[in-house]
Amino acid sequence: MSDLAPRDRYKILVSTVTPRPIAWVTTRGRNGVVNAAPYSFFNAMGDDPPLVVLGLLKDASGANKDTATNIFDTGEFVINLVCEADAEAMNLSCVDAPRNVSEIDYAGIATRPASRVTPPLIASAPVSFECVRREMLEIGPRQVIAVGEVVVAHVQDAFVTDRERLHLDTAAMGLIGRVHGTGTYLRNSDTFTMKRPAFDPDRAAAAAARRGE
């Protein structure tokens, strides 16, 4: 990989590490402008504390884009998950807008206030996570890794099947993800289930016997 240009490394990663969930990140700059941008270098990293991680690529000049700048400046952001109904608005928010232009206004995205952080939630998102910055790691010239702690999780009532046991109807959320190629997305509706097996000593013994142990 070290022999390849960064863009070629990117092609290999995004064509093979699939599907990738989409974090539709809202931040608020020091100038008060609300930014919204989707990122598919994103995932959950733990539960104690509850952590999420974002890979934030820099612009062509090597400068931080709005999302990374705002997280550095304010320490706050909201990750909104993307449903199929929001796909067009999410795609509109991908544009390289000037820093004084809010993608919220540009794409006509409805928002509602968060409860613990300053950036707003995207009102139509099935799930939103209010996050505070834990670490910002500048690794290499083209990227910043943002590690955030989820301080509040919002799940729309329509997708809560058992509030006491925290059972959610994830399939009904209609979430989408990124896959290979430019502009290619995936519906998360085609799933299958396998139960996690218990350790079988007889199977381990048979494997050892095959190895001649």
ROVO-423292 format. One record per residue: residue number from 1; residue in one letter; z, y, x of N, C-alpha, C in turn. Coordinates in Angstrom, 1 decimal, decimal comma, padded with zeros to 4 digits. Atoms other than C-alpha are relative to their C-alpha. Example, Ala and Ser with C-alpha at 12.3 -4.5 7.8 and 13.67 -1.06 7.14 Angstrom:
residues 2
1;A;000,0;-001,2;000,9;007,8;-004,5;012,3;000,0;001,2;000,9
2;S;000,0;-001,1;-000,9;007,1;-001,1;013,7;000,8;001,1;-000,8
end
This chain:
residues 213
1;M;000,0;-001,2;000,8;000,0;000,0;000,0;000,0;001,3;000,9
2;S;-000,1;-001,2;-000,8;000,7;002,4;002,9;-001,4;000,4;000,5
3;D;001,3;-000,3;-000,4;-003,0;002,2;003,8;-000,8;000,7;-001,0
4;L;000,8;-000,6;001,1;-004,1;003,6;000,4;000,4;001,4;-000,2
5;A;-000,3;-001,4;000,4;-004,3;007,1;-000,8;000,9;000,0;-001,2
6;P;-000,9;000,0;001,1;-001,6;008,1;-003,3;-000,6;-000,3;-001,4
7;R;000,6;000,3;001,3;-004,0;008,1;-006,2;-000,4;-001,4;-000,2
8;D;000,3;001,4;000,1;-005,1;004,6;-005,4;001,2;-000,9;-000,2
9;R;-001,3;000,7;000,3;-001,5;003,4;-005,3;000,4;000,1;-001,4
10;Y;-000,3;-000,2;001,4;-001,0;005,0;-008,7;-000,8;-000,9;-000,9
11;K;000,9;000,9;000,8;-004,0;003,1;-010,1;000,5;-001,4;000,0
12;I;-000,5;001,4;000,0;-002,6;-000,2;-009,0;001,3;-000,2;-000,8
13;L;-001,3;000,1;000,7;000,9;000,5;-010,3;-000,2;000,1;-001,5
14;V;000,1;-000,1;001,4;-000,1;001,7;-013,7;-001,0;-001,0;-000,7
15;S;000,8;001,0;000,6;-002,7;-001,0;-014,2;000,7;-001,4;000,0
16;T;-000,7;001,3;-000,1;-000,2;-003,8;-013,5;001,4;000,1;-000,6
17;V;-001,3;-000,1;000,6;003,3;-002,5;-014,5;-000,1;000,4;-001,4
18;T;000,3;-000,3;001,4;002,7;-002,7;-018,2;000,8;-001,0;-000,9
19;P;000,1;-001,4;000,5;003,7;-001,9;-020,9;001,2;000,8;000,6
20;R;-001,0;-000,9;-000,5;005,7;001,1;-019,9;000,4;000,9;-001,2
21;P;-000,5;-000,9;001,1;007,9;003,0;-022,5;-000,3;001,4;000,4
22;I;000,3;-001,5;-000,1;007,2;006,7;-023,0;001,3;000,8;-000,3
23;A;-001,1;-001,0;000,2;009,9;009,3;-022,5;-000,7;001,3;-000,3
24;W;000,6;-001,3;000,4;008,8;012,4;-024,4;001,2;001,0;000,2
25;V;-001,2;-000,7;-000,5;011,1;014,8;-022,5;-000,1;001,5;-000,5
26;T;-000,2;-001,4;000,3;012,3;018,1;-023,9;001,0;000,7;000,9
27;T;-000,9;-000,8;-000,8;013,8;020,7;-021,6;-000,1;001,5;-000,4
28;R;000,1;-001,5;000,2;014,6;024,4;-021,8;000,2;000,7;001,3
29;G;-000,1;-000,7;-001,3;013,9;026,7;-018,9;000,9;001,2;000,0
30;R;-000,9;-001,2;-000,1;016,0;029,6;-017,7;-000,6;001,2;-000,8
31;N;000,6;-001,0;000,7;013,4;031,8;-019,4;000,0;-000,2;-001,5
32;G;-000,1;000,3;001,4;014,2;030,2;-022,7;-001,1;-000,8;-000,6
33;V;001,1;000,8;000,5;010,9;028,4;-023,1;000,3;-001,5;000,0
34;V;-000,3;001,4;000,2;011,2;024,9;-024,5;-001,3;-000,8;000,5
35;N;001,1;000,8;-000,5;009,0;022,4;-022,6;000,1;-001,4;-000,6
36;A;000,0;001,4;000,5;007,9;019,0;-024,0;-001,1;-000,7;000,8
37;A;001,0;000,7;-000,8;006,1;016,5;-021,8;000,3;-001,5;000,0
38;P;-000,2;001,4;000,0;005,6;012,7;-021,9;-000,1;-000,6;001,4
39;Y;000,0;000,7;-001,3;006,4;010,4;-018,9;000,1;-001,5;-000,3
40;S;-000,1;001,4;000,2;005,8;006,7;-018,7;000,5;-000,7;001,3
41;F;-000,8;000,5;-001,1;007,5;006,3;-015,3;001,5;000,2;-000,5
42;F;-001,3;-000,2;000,8;010,7;005,8;-017,4;000,6;-001,4;-000,3
43;N;-000,7;001,1;000,5;013,3;003,2;-018,2;001,5;000,2;-000,1
44;A;-001,5;000,1;000,0;017,0;002,4;-018,9;000,4;-000,8;001,2
45;M;-000,5;000,6;-001,3;019,0;001,5;-015,8;001,4;-000,5;-000,1
46;G;-001,4;000,5;000,0;022,5;000,6;-017,0;000,7;000,5;-001,2
47;D;-000,8;-000,4;001,2;025,2;000,9;-019,6;001,4;000,5;000,3
48;D;-001,4;-000,5;-000,3;028,4;002,0;-017,8;000,0;000,7;001,3
49;P;000,4;-000,8;001,1;027,6;004,8;-017,6;-001,4;-000,3;-000,5
50;P;001,3;000,3;000,5;024,5;004,6;-019,8;-001,0;000,9;000,7
51;L;000,9;-000,7;-000,9;021,7;005,6;-017,4;-001,5;-000,2;-000,4
52;V;001,5;000,1;000,1;018,0;006,4;-017,7;-000,6;000,7;001,2
53;V;000,6;-000,5;-001,2;015,6;007,2;-015,0;-001,4;000,5;-000,3
54;L;001,3;-000,5;000,2;012,4;009,3;-014,9;-000,6;000,2;001,3
55;G;000,8;-000,3;-001,2;009,7;009,4;-012,3;-000,9;001,2;-000,3
56;L;000,7;-001,2;000,3;008,4;013,0;-012,3;-000,9;000,4;001,1
57;L;001,0;-000,4;-001,0;005,2;013,6;-010,4;-000,2;001,5;000,1
58;K;000,2;-001,4;-000,2;004,5;017,0;-008,9;-001,4;000,4;-000,2
59;D;001,4;-000,4;000,2;001,4;019,1;-009,4;-000,8;-000,1;001,3
60;A;000,9;000,2;-001,1;-001,6;019,2;-007,1;000,4;000,8;001,2
61;S;-000,4;-000,8;-001,2;000,0;021,9;-004,9;001,3;-000,6;000,6
62;G;-001,3;000,5;-000,5;003,2;019,8;-004,4;001,2;000,6;-000,6
63;A;-001,1;-000,7;000,6;005,3;022,0;-006,6;000,5;-000,9;-001,2
64;N;-000,6;000,7;001,2;007,7;020,6;-009,3;-000,7;000,6;-001,3
65;K;000,5;-000,4;001,3;006,3;020,7;-012,8;001,2;000,5;-000,9
66;D;-001,1;-000,6;000,8;008,3;022,3;-015,7;001,2;-000,9;-000,2
67;T;-001,1;000,9;000,4;010,3;019,2;-016,6;001,0;-000,1;001,2
68;A;-000,9;000,1;-001,1;011,7;018,7;-013,1;000,7;001,3;000,4
69;T;-000,6;-001,3;-000,3;012,2;022,4;-012,5;001,2;000,3;-001,0
70;N;-001,0;-000,3;000,9;014,2;022,7;-015,7;001,2;-000,9;000,1
71;I;-001,1;000,9;-000,2;016,3;019,6;-015,0;000,8;000,5;001,2
72;F;-000,7;-000,5;-001,2;017,1;021,0;-011,5;000,8;001,2;-000,4
73;D;-000,7;-001,3;000,3;018,0;024,4;-013,0;001,1;-000,1;-001,0
74;T;-001,0;000,1;001,1;020,0;023,4;-016,1;000,8;-001,2;000,0
75;G;-000,7;001,3;000,0;021,0;019,8;-015,6;000,0;-000,7;-001,3
76;E;000,0;000,6;001,4;020,1;018,9;-019,2;-001,5;-000,3;-000,4
77;F;001,3;000,4;000,5;017,2;017,1;-020,9;000,2;-000,9;-001,2
78;V;000,0;000,9;001,1;016,4;015,1;-024,0;-001,2;-001,0;000,1
79;I;001,1;001,0;000,0;014,4;011,8;-024,0;-000,2;-000,4;-001,4
80;N;000,4;000,4;001,4;012,6;011,3;-027,3;-001,0;-001,2;000,1
81;L;001,0;001,1;000,0;010,9;007,9;-027,9;-001,1;000,3;-001,0
82;V;001,2;-000,4;000,7;007,4;008,1;-029,3;-000,5;-001,1;-000,9
83;C;000,5;000,9;001,0;006,3;006,4;-032,5;-001,5;000,3;-000,2
84;E;001,5;-000,1;000,2;002,6;005,9;-033,5;-000,3;001,3;-000,7
85;A;000,3;-001,2;000,8;002,8;008,8;-036,0;000,0;001,2;000,9
86;D;-000,1;-001,2;-000,9;003,6;011,2;-033,1;-001,0;-000,1;001,1
87;A;000,9;000,2;-001,1;000,9;009,9;-030,8;-000,9;001,3;000,3
88;E;000,9;-001,1;-000,2;-001,5;012,8;-031,3;000,8;001,3;000,5
89;A;-000,8;-001,1;-000,5;001,2;015,5;-030,9;000,5;-000,2;001,4
90;M;-000,4;000,4;-001,4;002,5;013,7;-027,8;-001,1;000,3;000,9
91;N;001,2;-000,2;-000,8;-001,0;013,7;-026,4;-000,3;001,5;000,2
92;L;000,2;-001,4;-000,1;-001,4;017,4;-027,1;000,9;000,6;001,0
93;S;-001,0;-000,6;-000,9;001,8;018,1;-025,1;-000,3;-000,4;001,4
94;C;000,3;000,4;-001,4;000,2;016,5;-022,0;-000,8;001,1;000,7
95;V;000,8;-001,0;-000,6;-001,9;019,6;-021,4;000,7;000,8;001,1
96;D;-000,6;-000,8;-001,1;-001,4;021,6;-018,2;000,1;001,5;-000,5
97;A;-000,2;-001,4;000,5;-000,1;024,7;-020,0;000,7;000,9;001,0
98;P;-000,7;-000,9;-000,9;001,0;027,8;-018,2;001,5;-000,1;-000,3
99;R;-001,5;000,1;000,1;004,8;028,0;-017,6;000,6;000,8;-001,1
100;N;-000,6;-000,8;001,1;005,3;030,6;-020,2;-000,5;-000,4;-001,4
101;V;000,5;000,6;001,2;003,6;028,5;-022,9;000,9;-001,2;-000,4
102;S;-000,8;001,2;000,4;005,8;026,1;-024,9;-000,9;-001,0;-000,6
103;E;000,8;001,0;000,7;004,1;022,8;-025,7;000,5;-000,3;-001,4
104;I;-000,5;000,2;001,4;006,4;022,6;-028,7;-000,8;000,9;-001,0
105;D;000,8;-000,9;000,9;004,5;025,6;-030,2;-001,5;-000,4;000,1
106;Y;001,5;000,3;-000,2;001,1;024,6;-028,7;-000,4;-001,2;-000,9
107;A;000,4;001,2;000,7;001,2;021,1;-030,3;000,6;-000,1;-001,4
108;G;-000,6;000,0;001,4;003,1;022,1;-033,5;001,1;-001,1;-000,2
109;I;-001,0;001,1;000,0;006,1;019,8;-032,7;001,2;000,6;-000,7
110;A;-001,2;-000,4;000,6;009,0;020,1;-035,1;001,2;-000,5;000,8
111;T;-001,2;000,4;-000,7;012,5;020,1;-033,5;001,2;000,2;-000,8
112;R;-001,3;-000,3;000,6;016,1;020,1;-034,4;001,0;000,1;001,1
113;P;-001,0;-000,2;-001,1;019,2;021,1;-032,4;000,6;-001,2;000,4
114;A;-000,8;001,1;-000,6;020,9;018,7;-030,1;001,5;000,4;-000,3
115;S;-001,4;-000,3;000,3;024,7;018,4;-030,4;000,8;000,3;001,3
116;R;-000,8;-000,2;-001,2;025,8;018,4;-026,7;-000,8;000,8;001,1
117;V;000,9;-000,6;-001,0;022,8;019,8;-024,7;-000,8;001,1;-000,6
118;T;000,7;-001,1;000,5;020,7;022,9;-025,0;-001,4;-000,3;-000,5
119;P;001,3;000,3;000,5;017,2;021,4;-025,3;000,0;-000,7;-001,3
120;P;000,0;000,6;001,3;016,2;020,4;-028,8;-000,5;-001,4;000,0
121;L;000,6;001,3;000,3;015,4;017,0;-030,2;-001,3;000,2;-000,7
122;I;001,2;000,0;000,8;012,0;016,2;-031,5;000,3;-000,7;-001,3
123;A;-000,5;000,4;001,3;012,6;015,9;-035,2;-000,5;-001,3;-000,5
124;S;000,6;001,2;000,5;010,2;013,1;-035,9;000,2;-001,3;000,8
125;A;-000,2;001,2;-000,9;011,3;010,8;-033,0;001,0;-001,0;-000,7
126;P;-000,9;000,9;000,6;012,9;007,6;-034,2;001,3;-000,1;000,8
127;V;-001,1;000,0;-000,8;015,3;007,8;-031,3;000,0;001,1;001,0
128;S;-000,1;-001,1;-001,0;016,5;010,7;-029,0;001,3;-000,2;000,7
129;F;-001,2;000,1;-000,9;018,9;010,6;-026,1;000,2;001,4;000,7
130;E;-000,4;-001,2;-000,7;020,7;013,7;-025,0;000,6;-000,4;001,3
131;C;-000,3;000,4;-001,4;021,0;013,5;-021,2;000,5;001,2;000,8
132;V;-000,4;-001,0;-001,0;022,8;015,3;-018,4;-000,4;-000,6;001,4
133;R;000,4;000,4;-001,3;021,6;015,1;-014,8;001,2;-000,6;000,8
134;R;-000,9;000,6;-001,0;023,4;012,7;-012,5;-000,5;000,1;001,4
135;E;000,6;-000,2;-001,4;021,0;012,7;-009,5;-001,4;000,4;-000,1
136;M;001,4;-000,3;-000,2;017,7;014,2;-008,5;-000,3;-000,4;001,4
137;L;000,3;000,6;-001,3;016,1;012,3;-005,7;-001,4;000,4;000,4
138;E;001,4;-000,4;-000,4;013,1;013,8;-003,9;-000,4;-001,0;001,1
139;I;000,4;001,0;-000,9;011,5;010,8;-002,3;-001,5;000,1;000,2
140;G;001,4;-000,2;-000,2;008,2;011,6;-000,8;-000,5;001,3;-000,5
141;P;000,5;-001,4;000,3;006,0;014,7;-001,2;-000,5;000,2;-001,4
142;R;000,6;-000,1;001,3;004,7;013,9;-004,7;000,8;-000,3;-001,2
143;Q;-000,8;000,5;001,1;007,6;012,9;-006,8;001,5;000,3;000,1
144;V;-001,4;-000,2;000,1;011,1;013,5;-008,0;000,5;-001,1;-000,9
145;I;-000,6;001,0;000,9;013,3;010,8;-009,5;001,2;000,6;-000,6
146;A;-001,2;-000,6;000,8;015,7;012,1;-012,2;000,8;-001,2;-000,6
147;V;-000,9;001,0;000,6;018,7;009,9;-013,0;000,9;000,8;-001,0
148;G;-000,8;-000,7;001,0;020,4;011,0;-016,3;000,9;-000,9;-000,7
149;E;-001,0;000,8;000,8;023,4;009,9;-018,2;-000,2;000,4;-001,5
150;V;000,1;-000,2;001,4;023,0;009,5;-021,9;001,4;000,4;-000,6
151;V;-001,3;-000,4;000,6;025,8;011,5;-023,6;000,0;-000,1;-001,5
152;V;000,1;000,2;001,5;024,6;011,3;-027,2;-001,3;-000,8;-000,3
153;A;001,2;000,7;000,5;022,2;008,8;-028,8;-000,2;000,2;-001,5
154;H;000,4;-000,2;001,4;020,4;009,6;-032,1;-001,0;-001,0;-000,4
155;V;000,9;001,0;000,6;018,8;006,9;-034,2;-000,1;000,4;-001,4
156;Q;000,2;-000,4;001,4;017,2;007,9;-037,5;000,6;-001,1;-000,9
157;D;-000,7;000,9;001,0;019,1;006,4;-040,5;-000,9;-001,2;-000,5
158;A;000,9;001,0;000,6;016,0;004,5;-041,7;-000,1;-001,2;000,9
159;F;000,1;001,1;-000,9;016,2;002,3;-038,6;001,3;-000,7;000,3
160;V;-001,3;000,6;-000,2;019,9;001,4;-038,8;000,2;-001,0;-001,1
161;T;-000,2;001,0;001,0;020,3;-001,9;-040,5;001,5;-000,4;-000,2
162;D;-001,4;000,3;000,1;024,0;-002,4;-039,8;000,8;001,0;001,0
163;R;-000,7;-001,1;-000,8;026,0;000,7;-038,6;001,2;-000,6;000,7
164;E;-001,2;000,5;-000,6;029,2;-001,2;-037,8;-000,4;-000,9;001,3
165;R;000,3;000,9;-001,1;027,5;-003,8;-035,5;-001,2;000,6;000,8
166;L;001,1;-000,7;-000,8;024,8;-001,3;-034,2;-001,2;-000,9;000,0
167;H;001,3;000,8;000,1;021,9;-003,5;-035,4;-001,0;001,0;-000,5
168;L;001,1;-001,0;000,3;018,7;-001,5;-035,4;-001,3;-000,8;-000,2
169;D;001,3;000,6;000,3;015,2;-002,3;-036,8;-001,0;000,6;001,0
170;T;000,9;-000,6;-001,0;013,3;-001,6;-033,6;-001,4;-000,2;-000,4
171;A;001,4;000,2;000,4;010,1;-003,1;-034,9;-000,5;001,1;-001,0
172;A;000,4;-001,0;001,0;010,1;-000,6;-037,8;-000,2;001,3;000,6
173;M;000,2;-001,3;-000,6;010,2;002,3;-035,4;-001,5;000,3;000,4
174;G;001,5;-000,2;-000,3;006,5;001,7;-034,5;-000,1;000,7;001,3
175;L;000,1;-000,6;-001,3;007,1;002,7;-030,9;-001,3;-000,4;000,8
176;I;001,2;000,3;-000,8;004,1;002,9;-028,5;000,4;000,1;001,5
177;G;-000,2;000,0;-001,4;003,9;002,4;-024,8;-001,4;000,2;000,8
178;R;001,2;-000,2;-000,8;001,4;003,1;-021,9;-000,3;-001,4;000,6
179;V;000,5;001,1;-000,7;-000,8;000,4;-020,4;-001,0;000,5;001,0
180;H;000,9;-000,3;-001,1;-003,6;000,3;-017,9;-001,1;001,0;-000,5
181;G;001,1;-000,8;000,4;-006,4;002,8;-017,8;000,4;001,4;-000,4
182;T;-000,2;-001,4;000,5;-006,7;006,5;-018,7;000,1;000,1;-001,5
183;G;-000,1;-000,2;001,4;-005,4;007,2;-022,1;000,2;-001,2;-000,9
184;T;-000,1;001,3;000,7;-004,7;003,6;-023,1;001,5;-000,2;-000,4
185;Y;-001,4;000,2;000,6;-001,6;002,9;-025,3;000,1;-001,3;-000,7
186;L;-000,3;001,3;000,6;000,0;-000,1;-026,8;001,0;000,1;-001,2
187;R;-001,0;000,1;001,1;001,7;-000,8;-030,2;000,9;-001,1;000,4
188;N;-001,0;001,0;-000,3;004,9;-002,7;-029,8;000,3;-000,9;-001,2
189;S;-000,2;000,8;001,2;004,3;-004,8;-032,9;-000,3;-001,4;000,2
190;D;000,3;001,4;-000,3;003,1;-008,0;-031,3;001,0;-000,6;000,9
191;T;-001,1;000,5;-000,8;006,2;-009,8;-030,2;000,2;-001,5;-000,2
192;F;-000,4;001,4;000,2;007,6;-013,3;-029,7;001,4;-000,1;000,5
193;T;-001,4;000,1;-000,4;011,1;-014,6;-029,2;000,3;-001,3;000,7
194;M;-000,4;001,2;-000,7;012,6;-017,0;-026,7;001,5;000,2;000,2
195;K;-001,4;-000,1;-000,2;016,3;-017,8;-026,6;000,3;-000,2;001,5
196;R;-000,4;000,1;-001,4;018,0;-017,4;-023,2;000,7;-001,4;000,2
197;P;-000,6;001,4;-000,1;018,8;-021,0;-022,0;001,3;000,0;000,8
198;A;-001,2;000,2;-000,7;022,1;-022,2;-020,8;-000,3;-000,9;001,3
199;F;000,2;000,8;-001,2;022,4;-023,7;-017,3;000,2;-001,5;-000,2
200;D;000,0;001,4;000,2;021,6;-027,4;-017,2;000,3;-000,7;001,3
201;P;-000,3;000,6;-001,2;023,4;-029,3;-014,4;-001,0;-001,2;000,3
202;D;000,9;001,2;-000,2;021,1;-032,4;-014,9;-001,4;000,5;000,5
203;R;001,3;-000,5;-000,4;018,0;-030,2;-014,5;000,1;000,5;001,5
204;A;-000,2;-000,4;-001,4;019,5;-028,7;-011,3;000,0;-001,2;001,0
205;A;-000,1;001,2;-000,8;020,2;-032,2;-010,0;-001,4;-000,6;000,2
206;A;001,3;000,6;-000,1;016,7;-033,4;-010,7;-000,9;000,9;000,9
207;A;000,7;-000,8;-000,9;015,3;-030,4;-008,9;000,4;-000,2;001,5
208;A;-000,5;000,3;-001,3;017,5;-031,1;-005,9;-000,6;-001,3;000,5
209;A;000,5;001,3;-000,4;016,3;-034,7;-005,9;-001,5;000,1;000,4
210;R;001,4;-000,2;-000,3;012,7;-033,6;-005,9;-000,2;000,6;001,4
211;R;000,1;-000,6;-001,3;013,4;-031,5;-002,8;000,5;-001,0;001,1
212;G;-000,5;001,0;-001,0;015,0;-034,6;-001,1;001,3;000,3;000,5
213;E;-001,4;-000,3;-000,4;018,5;-033,2;-001,0;001,0;-001,1;-000,3
end
